[in-house]
Amino acid sequence: SFTQRFPHFLHGGDYNPDQWLDRPDILERDVQLMQEAHVNAVSVGIFSLTLMEPEEADEFQWLDGIIDRLWRGGIHVVLAMPSGARPVWMAKKYPEVLRVNDRMQRMLYGERHNHCLTSPVYREFVRMC
């Protein structure tokens, strides 16, 4: 629905620029293509917990640059929770964030969404982002 603060229909989708951070030419081209497609909003950060916390510390400079680039291009940003994928260090240090299988064995690797959404530790890391 429309509001006075944003009286436009949102047209866009998920944007995951994480893999191209070392290629500003590609990131600029992304914005150009979005403008040509009349995209006015994108969500960012969905699978970015590894970049936001490559270790147990916050790292957001790359995201600031992406948001600035999109805003300069006239594209609004919906900042997503980065809970789509967890970093490897988290599973090694806090195994309680992992899902378990039907034999109650922790499932370490091999699947994108291999984290337990009910884990208090995982929820706290996502909340802090």
C-alpha positions as CSV (number, residue, x, y, z in Angstrom):
1,S,0.0,0.0,0.0
2,F,1.0,3.6,-0.5
3,T,1.9,6.0,2.3
4,Q,2.5,9.8,2.3
5,R,6.2,9.1,3.0
6,F,6.5,6.8,0.0
7,P,3.6,7.2,-2.4
8,H,5.1,4.9,-5.0
9,F,4.8,1.3,-6.0
10,L,8.0,-0.5,-5.1
11,H,9.6,-2.2,-8.1
12,G,12.8,-4.2,-7.5
13,G,14.0,-7.2,-5.7
14,D,16.9,-8.7,-3.8
15,Y,20.3,-7.3,-4.7
16,N,23.4,-9.3,-3.6
17,P,26.5,-7.3,-4.7
18,D,28.8,-9.0,-2.2
19,Q,30.6,-11.0,-4.9
20,W,31.5,-7.9,-6.9
21,L,32.9,-5.6,-4.2
22,D,36.3,-5.7,-5.9
23,R,34.7,-4.7,-9.2
24,P,33.2,-1.1,-9.0
25,D,32.6,-1.2,-12.7
26,I,30.1,-4.0,-12.3
27,L,28.4,-2.3,-9.4
28,E,28.0,0.9,-11.4
29,R,26.6,-1.1,-14.3
30,D,24.2,-2.8,-11.9
31,V,22.8,0.7,-11.0
32,Q,22.5,1.7,-14.6
33,L,20.6,-1.5,-15.5
34,M,18.3,-1.0,-12.5
35,Q,17.6,2.6,-13.7
36,E,16.8,1.3,-17.2
37,A,14.4,-1.2,-15.7
38,H,12.8,1.5,-13.6
39,V,13.8,-0.3,-10.4
40,N,13.2,2.1,-7.4
41,A,13.9,-0.2,-4.5
42,V,16.1,-3.2,-3.7
43,S,16.8,-5.2,-0.6
44,V,20.4,-5.8,0.4
45,G,22.2,-7.8,3.0
46,I,20.2,-11.0,3.0
47,F,23.2,-13.4,2.7
48,S,25.8,-10.9,4.0
49,L,26.5,-12.1,7.6
50,T,29.8,-13.5,6.5
51,L,30.9,-10.1,5.2
52,M,29.4,-8.2,8.1
53,E,31.1,-10.4,10.6
54,P,34.1,-12.2,8.9
55,E,35.2,-12.7,12.4
56,E,33.5,-12.0,15.6
57,A,33.5,-8.3,14.9
58,D,31.4,-5.9,12.9
59,E,32.4,-4.8,9.4
60,F,30.0,-2.5,7.6
61,Q,32.1,-0.2,5.4
62,W,31.3,-2.2,2.2
63,L,27.6,-1.9,2.9
64,D,27.8,1.8,3.4
65,G,29.4,2.2,0.0
66,I,26.7,0.0,-1.7
67,I,23.9,2.0,-0.1
68,D,25.5,5.3,-1.1
69,R,25.9,4.1,-4.7
70,L,22.2,3.0,-4.9
71,W,20.9,6.1,-3.3
72,R,22.9,8.3,-5.7
73,G,21.3,6.3,-8.5
74,G,17.8,7.1,-7.2
75,I,17.2,3.6,-5.8
76,H,15.8,3.1,-2.3
77,V,17.2,0.4,0.0
78,V,15.4,-2.0,2.1
79,L,18.0,-3.3,4.6
80,A,17.4,-7.0,5.2
81,M,18.4,-9.1,8.1
82,P,21.5,-11.0,7.1
83,S,20.2,-14.3,8.3
84,G,20.2,-16.1,5.0
85,A,23.6,-17.7,5.5
86,R,25.9,-17.9,8.5
87,P,29.7,-17.7,8.5
88,V,31.8,-20.8,8.9
89,W,33.6,-19.4,12.0
90,M,30.3,-19.2,13.8
91,A,29.5,-22.9,13.3
92,K,33.0,-23.8,14.5
93,K,33.0,-21.6,17.6
94,Y,29.2,-22.0,18.4
95,P,28.1,-25.4,17.1
96,E,24.7,-24.9,18.8
97,V,23.8,-22.6,15.9
98,L,23.6,-25.6,13.5
99,R,20.6,-27.6,12.7
100,V,20.4,-31.3,13.7
101,N,19.2,-34.2,11.7
102,D,16.7,-36.9,12.7
103,R,19.5,-38.7,14.6
104,M,20.3,-35.5,16.6
105,Q,23.6,-35.2,14.8
106,R,24.8,-31.6,14.0
107,M,24.8,-31.0,10.3
108,L,28.0,-29.1,9.7
109,Y,28.3,-28.1,6.0
110,G,26.9,-28.6,2.6
111,E,23.6,-26.6,2.7
112,R,23.1,-22.9,2.4
113,H,20.5,-22.7,5.2
114,N,22.3,-24.9,7.7
115,H,21.5,-22.9,10.8
116,C,18.9,-23.3,13.5
117,L,16.6,-20.3,13.6
118,T,15.6,-21.2,17.2
119,S,19.2,-21.2,18.4
120,P,19.5,-18.4,21.0
121,V,23.1,-17.8,20.0
122,Y,22.3,-17.5,16.3
123,R,19.3,-15.2,17.0
124,E,21.6,-12.9,19.1
125,F,24.2,-12.6,16.3
126,V,21.5,-11.8,13.8
127,R,19.8,-9.3,16.2
128,M,23.1,-7.5,16.6
129,C,23.5,-6.8,12.9
